Amino acid sequence: MKIPDEEHFAVVYEHSVFIPGDERSRTHPGHGYPDSTETYTVYKPFASQAELERWISLSGRNQHYTVLKSKPLTVKQTVSFSFG
């Protein structure tokens, strides 16, 4: 995912993925790989406010999310030396 270089709208939400364990963990408890769930933080940018509103009306109804208006900043770093 590429974060846009210009001001944009975005949503941030958590997405969970269930990973089933292997057969060995079911037949021999304590061995193998048990079931697990991994949770990811998702940053979803939108090209326009209309696109954001469309996502909210279609996808955002049943999940918790935070809406952002993001303005990326440019970082300038300077280095100086002093000899005494």
Phi, psi and omega in degrees: 000135177254129176278128181302148179280343182253170178302139183202167172266153178205163170235148175237130179208168178259140179235129180249143179235125177274131179242111182292148178286170179273168182301322182298322180291334178280322183272337180225081183309138181095354180237160177076206182241115181285168174305147176209164177231129176251136181245132180240147172267128183249132173248112184245106179277156179232143182285337182208165177294324179298320178295319176299312181298322178296317179298317180298316183290330182264320189245334190273357185296322188254022178219158178271129181211163176241131179266134181235150165247111190252138176231101180300144181249155176263132179258127176243130183241135176239151180233135177226153179235150176226129178251125183239000000 
